[in-house]
Amino acid sequence: MVRARWRAGWISLGLGLGVLLSGCQTLGLAGSSPDADTETGNQYVSRSVRGNRLVSRNVPASLGLRRGWQPAPFPSLHPSSDLQAYHPGQAIFVVVLAESKANVPPGTLEQQAIQYLQLMRLSFDRVTSPESRTQISQISNYPAVQYALQADVRGQAVAYLHTTVEMGEHYYQVVTWTDANRYPVNTDEMRAMVQEFGPEQR
């Protein structure tokens, strides 16, 4: 049942990518600003002298909002996400999805990552660049596995960084993506944004 929900969500994500990547105007986001309404569905923005963090209402997780990033309104990027944000200037998107360890079969972090990637592949027309494991092994001092891949989604070439993080009682998918043509210039920002993921900070 839980896996079926994840599958449906990734298919929805895949179906929306062609629209999302054509520009932020299609999301209805172009008029937003970093100081816009801080209450956005499953998440809210916590502001402090250390910077702005996007905090989940559902799980103990948060995402630092780097310069240029802002929350995306639900459910524009993924209907089941716990956190979602975008960078309008660079057309980069990120979602965070949590799953309780109690709801998945026992296995290693690597095995969980592979299962999540298999679910993602269901939304692709075809994989154009097979998954390649990066050297990332930790995010915010928590064990992590990260893969880079590219795929066609409804005729749109998309580049992904998919990171699975084991934190507390949950596995978290931190997925960031951009148009494949933008990937060479967006890679560093995508990697840096993934590093902003961590526990809820009080």
Phi, psi and omega in degrees: 000312180297314180297326177298321179296318179296318181299314180300321180296317180292326176295319176299319178299314181298319181293331182272348188296321181301322178286313184299318186279353177282350176145152183290341177302323183290340177277349188073026186253350189300330181274358182284162176218161181301338180262013180289181182315126184275352180263111184223081173065239184285002187217163173214161180263125174259120183254135178208176179294340179277354180120177181268137175233140175270121187244134179282142173275346188260326185223160181280069183218154179210169183218120177293137179264101178293168179305130179094348181265150176209160181297147171258135180294143177283145357256049191297329183256325179197129186290342182246012185288154176264335175215144174205139183211170180208158176245100186297328182291328182249000180054054175244142182233151177215139171230151175237129180233129181255147174219129180296139177300332180294342184261004181238152177297149178302144179175178180277166176301319178300318180295321177296317180300317180296320178296319178296320178296322178297321177295319178299320184299337179297338182268358184268146167292314176195151175276125183259340176218108185304155180305132174235129182287131175272179181270005178294128177234351178213145170230121182053039179070014175251146181301139183213153174230130183231138177233144171252140177202163176227148182206160171266130178232109182050046176082001180256128177278121187234139177248133183238149159243118181247118184239128175254125183241133175261111184221116181062230183265015184229155160260138179240133169262124174248107187242121176238145183209162178204171173300137184302327179293335180271349187303317181303323180270342182261351186305312183298319180292322178298314179297319181294323180293321177300323180293347179278352180285143177183188180291164175298134181251124181255000000 
